[in-house]
Amino acid sequence: MKTAFDDLRKNPLHQYQSDANGEKQVVKVYVGELLIAKMIKLKKSVRYFGVEGYQNYLLETKID
């Protein structure tokens, strides 16, 4: 999921938001108002989450 998450985050059609609080870092990826992926980094642990069908958002073109 790491590579897919980076592809989602770097896609020019998506926005992302990063928050850090002490040892915890959260990065959220959005398409418009829809949250499609999230990464949580806590100490040495990194966890990735994606909505069902997140692969559809890996495309470079706008999805209708």
C-alpha positions in Angstrom: 0.0 0.0 0.0 3.0 2.3 0.5 3.6 2.8 -3.2 -0.1 3.1 -3.9 -0.5 5.7 -1.1 2.4 7.7 -2.6 0.8 7.6 -6.0 -2.5 8.8 -4.6 -0.8 11.6 -2.6 1.3 12.8 -5.6 -1.7 12.8 -8.0 -2.4 16.4 -9.1 -6.1 15.8 -8.9 -6.0 14.9 -5.2 -5.3 17.1 -2.2 -3.6 15.9 1.0 -3.4 17.1 4.6 -0.6 16.3 7.0 -0.8 16.7 10.8 1.9 15.9 13.3 1.4 15.8 17.1 4.4 14.6 19.1 5.4 11.1 17.8 2.2 10.7 15.8 1.9 11.8 12.1 -1.2 11.5 10.1 -1.5 12.1 6.3 -4.9 12.1 4.7 -5.6 12.1 0.9 -8.8 13.6 -0.5 -10.7 13.7 -3.8 -12.8 16.8 -3.3 -14.4 16.3 0.1 -14.0 12.4 0.0 -11.3 10.9 2.2 -9.8 8.1 0.1 -6.6 7.1 2.0 -4.8 7.7 5.3 -1.4 7.0 6.7 -0.7 6.9 10.4 2.9 6.9 11.6 3.4 6.3 15.3 7.0 5.8 16.6 8.4 3.1 14.3 5.0 1.8 13.1 3.4 2.9 9.8 -0.2 1.9 8.9 -2.0 2.6 5.6 -5.7 2.7 5.1 -7.7 3.1 1.9 -11.3 3.1 1.0 -12.8 0.2 -0.9 -11.9 0.6 -4.6 -9.1 3.1 -3.9 -7.4 1.6 -7.0 -9.9 3.5 -9.2 -8.3 6.8 -7.9 -4.8 5.8 -9.1 -5.7 7.0 -12.6 -4.4 10.4 -13.8 -7.7 11.3 -15.3 -10.8 12.7 -13.6 -13.3 10.0 -12.6 -17.0 10.9 -13.0 
